[in-house]
Amino acid sequence: MSTRLYDLIIVGGGASGFFCAINYSERFLNSKVLILEASNKLLSKVRISGGGRCNVTNKCSDPKEFIKNYPRGEKELLGPLSRFGSNETVRWFEDHGIPIMAESDGRMFPVSNTSESIIECFLKLCKDHSIQISCSNRVIGFNRKENKWIVNCTQQDYFSRNLVICSGSDGRIWDCLEELGHTIISPVASLFTFNVSLKSLKELSGISVNSTICTVKNTNLRSEGPVLITHWGLSGPAILKLSAWGARILESMSYEFEICINWLGKDQRTITELIQEHFKTSGNKQLYNVPMNNIPSRLWKFLCQRAQINPEMSISNMSKDLIVDLAQTISNDIYNIAGKSTFKDEFVTAGGIHLKEINFKTFESKICPNLFLAGEVLDIDGITGGFNFQAAWTGAWIISQSIDS
Ligand SMILES: Cc1cc2nc3c(=O)[nH]c(=O)nc-3n(C[C@H](O)[C@H](O)[C@H](O)COP(=O)(O)OP(=O)(O)OC[C@H]3O[C@@H](n4cnc5c(N)ncnc54)[C@H](O)[C@@H]3O)c2cc1C
């Protein structure tokens, strides 16, 4: 590899690195662009993302709604997503030969249903634009002298007018960024599921309830939506949202806390009335035989037991007090959480470069001119559903349009 002066060097051969390199090269034909990748694999997270299908973005096309999915970066991403958001991403992929489809929950995937089509497309575009790629070549330092960047790598040094850091959540490059004056927000896990030791709950593995409200005791953390019972505890959108918004608080509690689930998402009085109404039309069956709407029968039986009511009792023997006890359990069901588990191997971390140090019109560092940063290296993270890739595409695209030739 030559030691000539590049127009653009990109640190990281992942999602944001490739997207930035390609868009810059499409803008400035014949520019000299180099991607430096520490590992011997390119786009490795894209390959395994979305269960091998790559959930590229989310159908939610209004940036004001879209930003609500970022526990960190919400305010900062409004402007950028208005310039290059979900609609623009879908159009970009379609213009480059990758039609995108939406699933009923809003997640969007390539119609091919495989992340390989995105990888092939990116690699072909790099070839078409003569973008150079150097693998197994970790960037270990960089500094700016006489209007150019000197980039020190394990294989050799390189020189560039502009430098883009797209190193994801790998913290080994943070020392270099700190030396330049950047502030690092320490990393913590975001997007994880909750471990529960209660065996009788785990036996209900596979059951999902749609309209719950979940709160974490002694905090303001609250989320609504489906809860899924797993063989290790609790998962599903309501739990993942709590884990993302509560990333720092839950870490400070060493992931040991109490969660309260309201299985019907209604107040206790309303649930009491709903149970009374329900029982009026249930004849004189045994309690376990008449699960309420939206509560699967195995969970209903379990909740009766948690309320210390014999599920075999006939409805006619259910006193007002017992109905209130049942409503209390359904609306305020508390579990001890002891630890966390990774959600579908999707490791997402909160933390990275402090957002106040980035100009979000260009994604340029406010501290070092001609230094740009995109993707997970920034203290931005989204919930599951395509929001993390969208943040990477958005930042990378804006950088590609901001850098001069
Ligand atoms: C299993 C899994 C599934 C996921 N699924 C989805 C999904 O479906 N939808 C979604 O929106 N998000 C998903 N995510 C999150 C998404 O993959 C990331 O948010 C996204 O890849 C971030 O892009 P990035 O460019 O910042 O980092 P990455 O794609 O991680 O790329 C960073 C690259 O930089 C390289 N690097 C690091 N340090 C150096 C260095 N010093 N020198 C040279 N190279 C370096 C790394 O080796 C890596 O290749 C998933 C994550 C995982 C782990």
PDBQT file of the ligand as one rigid body, heavy atoms in Angstrom, charges set to zero:
ROOT
HETATM    1  C1  LIG A 501     -25.591  -9.550  16.465  1.00  0.00    +0.000 C 
HETATM    2  C2  LIG A 501     -25.959  -8.127  16.149  1.00  0.00    +0.000 A 
HETATM    3  C3  LIG A 501     -27.102  -7.901  15.410  1.00  0.00    +0.000 A 
HETATM    4  C4  LIG A 501     -27.457  -6.579  15.107  1.00  0.00    +0.000 A 
HETATM    5  N1  LIG A 501     -28.575  -6.408  14.355  1.00  0.00    +0.000 NA
HETATM    6  C5  LIG A 501     -28.952  -5.144  14.045  1.00  0.00    +0.000 A 
HETATM    7  C6  LIG A 501     -30.056  -4.916  13.194  1.00  0.00    +0.000 A 
HETATM    8  O1  LIG A 501     -30.639  -5.848  12.620  1.00  0.00    +0.000 OA
HETATM    9  N2  LIG A 501     -30.435  -3.614  12.978  1.00  0.00    +0.000 N 
HETATM   10  C7  LIG A 501     -29.759  -2.552  13.533  1.00  0.00    +0.000 A 
HETATM   11  O2  LIG A 501     -30.157  -1.402  13.295  1.00  0.00    +0.000 OA
HETATM   12  N3  LIG A 501     -28.678  -2.754  14.308  1.00  0.00    +0.000 NA
HETATM   13  C8  LIG A 501     -28.251  -4.003  14.559  1.00  0.00    +0.000 A 
HETATM   14  N4  LIG A 501     -27.131  -4.193  15.325  1.00  0.00    +0.000 N 
HETATM   15  C9  LIG A 501     -26.330  -3.013  15.702  1.00  0.00    +0.000 C 
HETATM   16  C10 LIG A 501     -25.485  -2.590  14.461  1.00  0.00    +0.000 C 
HETATM   17  O3  LIG A 501     -24.803  -3.713  13.953  1.00  0.00    +0.000 OA
HETATM   18  C11 LIG A 501     -24.487  -1.493  14.830  1.00  0.00    +0.000 C 
HETATM   19  O4  LIG A 501     -25.184  -0.422  15.415  1.00  0.00    +0.000 OA
HETATM   20  C12 LIG A 501     -23.734  -1.008  13.596  1.00  0.00    +0.000 C 
HETATM   21  O5  LIG A 501     -23.006  -2.057  13.001  1.00  0.00    +0.000 OA
HETATM   22  C13 LIG A 501     -22.793   0.121  13.981  1.00  0.00    +0.000 C 
HETATM   23  O6  LIG A 501     -22.034   0.466  12.840  1.00  0.00    +0.000 OA
HETATM   24  P1  LIG A 501     -20.564   1.049  13.031  1.00  0.00    +0.000 P 
HETATM   25  O7  LIG A 501     -20.053   1.331  11.656  1.00  0.00    +0.000 OA
HETATM   26  O8  LIG A 501     -20.555   2.136  14.009  1.00  0.00    +0.000 OA
HETATM   27  O9  LIG A 501     -19.742  -0.129  13.689  1.00  0.00    +0.000 OA
HETATM   28  P2  LIG A 501     -19.382  -1.573  13.141  1.00  0.00    +0.000 P 
HETATM   29  O10 LIG A 501     -20.327  -1.997  12.082  1.00  0.00    +0.000 OA
HETATM   30  O11 LIG A 501     -19.221  -2.404  14.348  1.00  0.00    +0.000 OA
HETATM   31  O12 LIG A 501     -17.960  -1.379  12.441  1.00  0.00    +0.000 OA
HETATM   32  C14 LIG A 501     -16.819  -0.943  13.165  1.00  0.00    +0.000 C 
HETATM   33  C15 LIG A 501     -15.598  -1.544  12.500  1.00  0.00    +0.000 C 
HETATM   34  O13 LIG A 501     -14.442  -0.856  12.949  1.00  0.00    +0.000 OA
HETATM   35  C16 LIG A 501     -13.403  -1.777  13.136  1.00  0.00    +0.000 C 
HETATM   36  N5  LIG A 501     -12.418  -1.159  14.047  1.00  0.00    +0.000 N 
HETATM   37  C17 LIG A 501     -12.569  -0.891  15.369  1.00  0.00    +0.000 A 
HETATM   38  N6  LIG A 501     -11.446  -0.282  15.837  1.00  0.00    +0.000 NA
HETATM   39  C18 LIG A 501     -10.601  -0.181  14.797  1.00  0.00    +0.000 A 
HETATM   40  C19 LIG A 501      -9.273   0.346  14.660  1.00  0.00    +0.000 A 
HETATM   41  N7  LIG A 501      -8.628   0.873  15.701  1.00  0.00    +0.000 N 
HETATM   42  N8  LIG A 501      -8.668   0.288  13.458  1.00  0.00    +0.000 NA
HETATM   43  C20 LIG A 501      -9.319  -0.237  12.368  1.00  0.00    +0.000 A 
HETATM   44  N9  LIG A 501     -10.562  -0.758  12.457  1.00  0.00    +0.000 NA
HETATM   45  C21 LIG A 501     -11.203  -0.725  13.652  1.00  0.00    +0.000 A 
HETATM   46  C22 LIG A 501     -14.104  -2.998  13.705  1.00  0.00    +0.000 C 
HETATM   47  O14 LIG A 501     -13.324  -4.156  13.556  1.00  0.00    +0.000 OA
HETATM   48  C23 LIG A 501     -15.386  -3.015  12.867  1.00  0.00    +0.000 C 
HETATM   49  O15 LIG A 501     -15.220  -3.759  11.693  1.00  0.00    +0.000 OA
HETATM   50  C24 LIG A 501     -26.710  -5.491  15.608  1.00  0.00    +0.000 A 
HETATM   51  C25 LIG A 501     -25.568  -5.730  16.362  1.00  0.00    +0.000 A 
HETATM   52  C26 LIG A 501     -25.175  -7.033  16.620  1.00  0.00    +0.000 A 
HETATM   53  C27 LIG A 501     -23.937  -7.284  17.410  1.00  0.00    +0.000 C 
ENDROOT
TORSDOF 0
